[in-house]
């Protein structure tokens, strides 16, 4: 990747930070996720900026955006599209649904039923959808940015493990710190800030950055370290089941993107560690029936595995 594209990615971070106050680390993680070509799940309470962050990302990267509010009565056809009869042509034609965008914001994804949630699986994995036996390619690049409310809230359905695995990274925004919240309270409304955002990159430049991320060098020693970490997740000490090989590849993709955003041509152990919680926690189940893997458990695992 040339210096111009790296500079543009840094400008994207600054622009999003002007809307999402005090969350520079989370913004950087989101951008790394998209540079790695992965889908993003944002988990948190309503009102902390999940939807605003997704919109700011899509605008700043110059991507065509579509938002769908997931509800209990949302049908797969409402999301994917449907064949309708064209009287003039005397044939059925496909009417595309909101999934045919470069960024699909699946807002409150866990409020929809399992059937609708599973309708996204093919789109997320294959970048296509199949309706009545006919496949339709999705735009490129294509991302799902989903927001999810805490599972203990009423009217939510847990995402199946097969779908959680399709999200490259999960982040939590959390409450802003005191200074950031004061800036929010004293400043302009978020909708006004969003309305003034302009694209910093083009989709073509983002695709070039993704291609560059795939060329970031991974040394044999780094792969040794990654394998030790993967084996540790399978030891039974922290988690019921360990990471799959696909999860290991996802971890490496995220680390490559992190290195690229730092302006380096190689992956370091620190890159793997920096994205560990975001890539691993939603893929792992803690021992003792305490639910998904916590950030503390993932960090304990990282600390327990020495560098080779």
Secondary structure by P-SEA (a helix, b strand, c coil): ccaaaaaaaaaaaaaaaacccccaaaaaaaaaaaaabbbbbbbccccccaaaaaaaaaaaaccbbbbbbccccccccccbbbbbbcccccbbbbbccccccccccccccccccccccccccccccccccccccbbbbbcccbbbbbbbccccccccccccaaaaaacccccccccccaaaaaaaaacccaaaaaaaccccccaaaaaaaaaaaaaccccaaaaaaaaaaaaaaaccccccccccaaaaaaaaaaaaaaaaaaccccccaaaaaaacccccccccccccccccccaaaaaaaaaacccc
